[in-house]
Amino acid sequence: MHNSSPPHDGHEAGEFDLPVDEVTCRQFVELVTEYFEGALKPRTLNLVEEHLGMCDWCATYVEQMQATIASLRQLDEERSPEPPDAVLAALRARRAGRG
């Protein structure tokens, strides 16, 4: 199983300022939402993509996030239909019997 915490890079969250010459794992985790939304400025996007090309941890993190997003979209598309009236009636009868 993949460790859920990024490798420690000597920075605390919020301690860094962008733009910089490279993105750390911790910075990437803080930028991931903007990355998925396409909201990063071009220079920051380039730095993030360079980092993803060199960092297995962050590349795996992105793959896991993409899989999660795809699964959630699929769930939304495959919403279960309303339960049949017979099932609802049985549940109501059971609940009434306990009352």
TAZISUL-V59030 format. One record per residue. N is the residue number from 1. RES is the residue in one letter. OMEGA is omega in degrees with one decimal (none if undefined). BURIAL is I if it has 16 or more other C-alpha atoms within 10 Angstrom, else O. Layout:
n->N res->RES omega->OMEGA burial->BURIAL
n->N res->RES omega->OMEGA burial->BURIAL
This chain:
n->1 res->M omega->-176.3 burial->O
n->2 res->H omega->176.6 burial->O
n->3 res->N omega->-175.2 burial->O
n->4 res->S omega->178.9 burial->O
n->5 res->S omega->178.4 burial->O
n->6 res->P omega->176.5 burial->O
n->7 res->P omega->179.8 burial->O
n->8 res->H omega->-177.2 burial->O
n->9 res->D omega->178.1 burial->O
n->10 res->G omega->178.7 burial->O
n->11 res->H omega->170.6 burial->O
n->12 res->E omega->179.8 burial->O
n->13 res->A omega->179.2 burial->O
n->14 res->G omega->-176.3 burial->O
n->15 res->E omega->-174.9 burial->O
n->16 res->F omega->174.7 burial->O
n->17 res->D omega->172.5 burial->O
n->18 res->L omega->5.7 burial->O
n->19 res->P omega->175.6 burial->O
n->20 res->V omega->-179.9 burial->O
n->21 res->D omega->176.5 burial->O
n->22 res->E omega->179.9 burial->O
n->23 res->V omega->175.8 burial->I
n->24 res->T omega->178.3 burial->I
n->25 res->C omega->-178.7 burial->I
n->26 res->R omega->176.9 burial->I
n->27 res->Q omega->-180.0 burial->I
n->28 res->F omega->-179.5 burial->I
n->29 res->V omega->179.0 burial->I
n->30 res->E omega->-178.8 burial->O
n->31 res->L omega->-169.9 burial->I
n->32 res->V omega->179.6 burial->I
n->33 res->T omega->178.1 burial->O
n->34 res->E omega->177.3 burial->O
n->35 res->Y omega->-179.1 burial->I
n->36 res->F omega->-179.7 burial->O
n->37 res->E omega->-178.2 burial->O
n->38 res->G omega->-174.3 burial->O
n->39 res->A omega->-179.9 burial->O
n->40 res->L omega->173.7 burial->I
n->41 res->K omega->-175.4 burial->O
n->42 res->P omega->-178.4 burial->O
n->43 res->R omega->179.3 burial->O
n->44 res->T omega->177.4 burial->I
n->45 res->L omega->178.3 burial->I
n->46 res->N omega->179.2 burial->O
n->47 res->L omega->179.0 burial->I
n->48 res->V omega->-179.4 burial->I
n->49 res->E omega->174.0 burial->I
n->50 res->E omega->-179.9 burial->O
n->51 res->H omega->179.7 burial->I
n->52 res->L omega->178.8 burial->I
n->53 res->G omega->-177.1 burial->O
n->54 res->M omega->-170.8 burial->O
n->55 res->C omega->179.4 burial->O
n->56 res->D omega->-178.1 burial->O
n->57 res->W omega->-177.6 burial->I
n->58 res->C omega->176.8 burial->I
n->59 res->A omega->177.0 burial->O
n->60 res->T omega->177.5 burial->O
n->61 res->Y omega->178.6 burial->I
n->62 res->V omega->178.8 burial->I
n->63 res->E omega->179.3 burial->O
n->64 res->Q omega->178.1 burial->O
n->65 res->M omega->178.7 burial->O
n->66 res->Q omega->178.3 burial->O
n->67 res->A omega->178.7 burial->O
n->68 res->T omega->179.4 burial->O
n->69 res->I omega->179.1 burial->O
n->70 res->A omega->179.0 burial->O
n->71 res->S omega->179.5 burial->O
n->72 res->L omega->176.8 burial->O
n->73 res->R omega->-179.9 burial->O
n->74 res->Q omega->178.0 burial->O
n->75 res->L omega->179.9 burial->O
n->76 res->D omega->179.9 burial->O
n->77 res->E omega->-174.8 burial->O
n->78 res->E omega->-179.9 burial->O
n->79 res->R omega->179.6 burial->O
n->80 res->S omega->175.9 burial->O
n->81 res->P omega->176.6 burial->O
n->82 res->E omega->178.3 burial->O
n->83 res->P omega->178.5 burial->O
n->84 res->P omega->-179.6 burial->O
n->85 res->D omega->-179.4 burial->O
n->86 res->A omega->179.1 burial->O
n->87 res->V omega->178.7 burial->O
n->88 res->L omega->179.3 burial->O
n->89 res->A omega->179.2 burial->O
n->90 res->A omega->178.2 burial->O
n->91 res->L omega->177.9 burial->O
n->92 res->R omega->179.9 burial->O
n->93 res->A omega->179.6 burial->O
n->94 res->R omega->179.3 burial->O
n->95 res->R omega->179.8 burial->O
n->96 res->A omega->179.1 burial->O
n->97 res->G omega->179.3 burial->O
n->98 res->R omega->-172.3 burial->O
n->99 res->G omega->none burial->O
